[in-house]
């Protein structure tokens, strides 16, 4: 009986990490599409530079929400933790991808603020997604 429980627990953890990875990848894909669309809009319009930072934050938030929503489809518990992990890992992954594309790595206060923002948004979205599925 104990061996069966242990095996089931390992499968649950494996499934959880697959869901988290799926959520991070979906979030990254969403962010890349959002940033490309926004860059396209910026190219052909005369939008103020003051708008860029807030729109980037909205794109990150929507990407995290979409990543958490898709990643949490099969895993219906521990929304706070899973959402927090998806948001945290998404932020690190997005930082790495966009830094590689930009050609510079800059660890500063903005990166740590983004980590906090991504983690909190992910946690909130995880709670929402788990509770939406219960209804």
Secondary structure, 3 states (H helix, E strand, C coil): CHHHHHHHHHHHHHHHHHHHHHHHHHHHHHHHHHHHHHHHHHHHCCCCCHHHHHHHHHHHHHHHHHHHHHHCCCCCCCHHHHHHHHHHHHHHHHHHHHHHHHCCCCCCHHHHHHHHHHHHHHHHHHHHHHHHHHC
